[in-house]
Amino acid sequence: MSEHREDAQAFVVGIDREAVRERRALVRKVQRRGAWVTLAIGAVGILAALVALIAFRGSGLWPFALLLIVAMIPLVLSTVLALRLIAERQRWYAANDVQPIAMRMTPRALELACEGASYPVVLPWATVRGFRQEKLFGQYTLELDLAPGVGATTAGVRGLDQPSVRTVVKPNPLLRPTGLFLVKALDQPVHVIDQALQHFSGGTTRVNRSN
């Protein structure tokens, strides 16, 4: 009986699938371009260092050329890894459709549908501060803001340990953050989502607009 009552009290935010697909294409384009530019910079740096090493062999400048090579190698390797992560994300997109629901709020918790997750993320209200509205890739997004110290093993928390969730909550340092939800793809305006968050959390959770 309590579950039916909670369902009746739930606030659900849906998502515009086509808007999400368009943003995926934009993010892929920008990330790939940035990765290739970084890779080119690293390759040019290594090539220049090799030319200098050959040209100035026997002189006191060769240690600086070696240092430049050493500095550029991690840059090249990290860029290759970033390209691989982008490719893996695209394969997942190709195999999975966009979820129809972004989030669900109940008196007990905030539930989030993250791309690539096998099941929703469940966050009791005491574990989440809300969302930060950020402008990424020229569009506003909502990024999850957890309370300090909250993790996958926190009491009541479910789903934070899923790999796809970790890449959104704590983005890979090799990739620019993409945000959890695209604002224009949500079927509820930000101010309504903010009011719902405050209502269900008792005023402890909200949307913070940084832009």
C-alpha positions in Angstrom: 0.0 0.0 0.0 2.8 2.4 0.9 4.5 1.8 -2.5 1.3 2.7 -4.4 0.9 5.9 -2.2 4.5 6.8 -3.0 4.0 6.3 -6.8 1.0 8.6 -6.6 3.1 11.3 -4.9 6.1 10.9 -7.3 7.2 13.7 -9.6 8.6 12.4 -12.9 10.8 14.4 -15.4 10.8 13.0 -18.9 13.3 13.6 -21.7 13.2 14.6 -25.4 15.1 11.8 -27.1 15.8 13.7 -30.3 17.4 16.6 -28.4 19.6 14.1 -26.6 20.7 12.4 -29.9 21.6 15.8 -31.4 23.7 16.7 -28.4 25.5 13.3 -28.5 26.6 14.1 -32.1 27.7 17.6 -31.0 29.7 16.3 -28.0 31.3 13.6 -30.1 32.4 16.1 -32.7 33.9 18.6 -30.2 35.6 15.9 -28.2 37.1 14.2 -31.2 38.4 17.5 -32.6 40.0 18.4 -29.3 41.6 15.0 -29.0 43.1 15.1 -32.5 44.4 18.7 -31.9 46.1 17.5 -28.7 47.5 14.5 -30.4 48.9 16.7 -33.2 50.5 19.0 -30.7 52.2 16.1 -28.9 53.4 14.5 -32.2 54.8 17.9 -33.4 56.5 18.4 -30.1 58.2 14.9 -30.3 59.2 15.4 -33.9 60.7 18.8 -33.1 62.6 17.3 -30.2 64.0 14.5 -32.4 65.1 17.0 -35.0 66.8 19.1 -32.3 68.4 16.0 -30.8 70.0 15.1 -34.2 70.9 18.6 -35.1 72.5 19.4 -31.7 74.0 16.1 -30.9 77.3 16.5 -29.1 76.3 19.9 -27.7 74.9 20.7 -24.3 71.3 21.1 -25.6 70.5 17.4 -26.0 69.1 17.0 -22.4 66.4 19.6 -23.2 65.4 17.8 -26.3 65.0 14.5 -24.3 63.0 16.3 -21.6 60.6 17.6 -24.3 60.2 14.1 -25.7 59.5 12.7 -22.2 56.9 15.5 -21.6 55.1 14.9 -24.9 54.8 11.1 -24.7 52.2 11.1 -21.9 50.2 13.7 -23.8 50.1 11.5 -26.9 49.2 8.4 -24.9 46.5 10.1 -22.9 45.0 11.4 -26.1 44.9 8.0 -27.7 43.1 6.7 -24.5 40.6 9.6 -24.8 39.8 8.6 -28.4 39.3 5.0 -27.3 36.9 6.2 -24.6 35.0 8.3 -27.1 34.7 5.2 -29.4 33.4 3.0 -26.6 30.8 5.6 -25.7 29.7 5.7 -29.4 29.3 1.9 -29.5 27.1 2.0 -26.4 25.0 4.8 -28.0 24.6 2.6 -31.1 23.4 -0.4 -29.0 21.1 1.5 -26.6 18.2 3.9 -27.2 17.7 7.1 -25.1 15.8 6.5 -21.9 12.4 8.1 -21.8 12.7 9.3 -18.1 15.4 11.4 -16.7 14.5 11.5 -13.0 11.9 10.6 -10.5 11.4 12.2 -7.1 9.5 10.5 -4.2 9.3 11.4 -0.5 12.1 8.9 0.1 14.7 9.5 -2.6 15.8 11.0 -5.9 16.0 8.4 -8.7 18.2 9.1 -11.8 18.3 7.3 -15.2 21.9 7.6 -16.4 23.0 6.6 -19.9 24.6 3.2 -19.8 23.4 2.2 -16.4 21.6 -1.1 -16.0 19.3 0.3 -13.3 18.4 3.7 -11.9 20.6 5.5 -9.4 18.8 5.9 -6.0 19.9 8.7 -3.7 18.1 9.3 -0.4 17.6 13.1 0.0 20.2 13.4 2.8 22.9 12.2 0.3 22.4 14.8 -2.5 22.6 18.5 -2.6 20.9 18.8 -5.9 22.1 19.9 -9.3 24.4 22.5 -10.7 23.3 24.2 -13.9 26.4 24.5 -16.1 27.0 25.6 -19.7 28.9 22.9 -21.5 29.4 22.7 -25.3 27.3 25.8 -25.6 24.2 24.4 -24.0 23.0 24.3 -20.4 23.1 21.0 -18.5 22.4 19.7 -15.0 25.3 18.2 -13.1 24.7 16.1 -10.0 26.0 17.5 -6.8 26.4 14.9 -4.0 26.8 15.7 -0.4 30.4 15.4 0.9 31.6 11.9 1.6 28.7 10.2 -0.2 29.7 7.1 -2.3 28.4 3.8 -3.6 28.6 2.2 -0.1 26.6 5.0 1.7 23.5 3.7 3.4 20.5 3.8 1.1 22.5 4.7 -2.0 22.1 2.4 -5.0 23.7 2.4 -8.4 26.6 4.8 -8.0 29.1 1.9 -8.5 28.0 1.4 -12.1 30.9 2.3 -14.5 28.7 4.5 -16.7 27.4 6.4 -13.7 31.0 7.0 -12.4 32.0 8.6 -15.7 29.1 11.1 -15.3 29.3 11.8 -11.6 33.1 11.9 -11.7 34.1 12.4 -15.3 37.2 10.8 -16.7 40.0 13.5 -16.5 40.8 12.8 -20.2 37.3 13.8 -21.3 35.5 17.1 -20.8 32.4 16.7 -18.6 29.2 16.5 -20.5 26.7 17.0 -17.8 24.1 14.5 -16.5 21.0 16.0 -18.3 20.6 18.4 -21.1 18.3 21.2 -19.8 16.5 21.7 -23.1 15.8 18.0 -23.4 13.8 17.8 -20.2 10.1 18.1 -20.3 10.0 20.3 -17.2 11.6 23.7 -16.9 14.5 24.2 -14.4 12.5 26.3 -12.0 9.8 23.6 -11.7 12.4 20.9 -11.1 14.0 23.2 -8.5 10.6 23.6 -6.7 10.0 19.8 -6.8 13.5 19.1 -5.4 12.9 21.5 -2.5 9.4 20.1 -1.9 10.4 16.4 -1.7 13.7 17.0 0.2 12.2 19.4 2.7 14.2 22.3 1.4 17.7 20.7 1.5 18.1 20.0 -2.2 17.8 22.4 -5.1 19.2 23.5 -8.5 22.1 26.0 -8.2 22.6 28.1 -11.3 26.2 29.0 -11.9 25.7 30.7 -15.3 
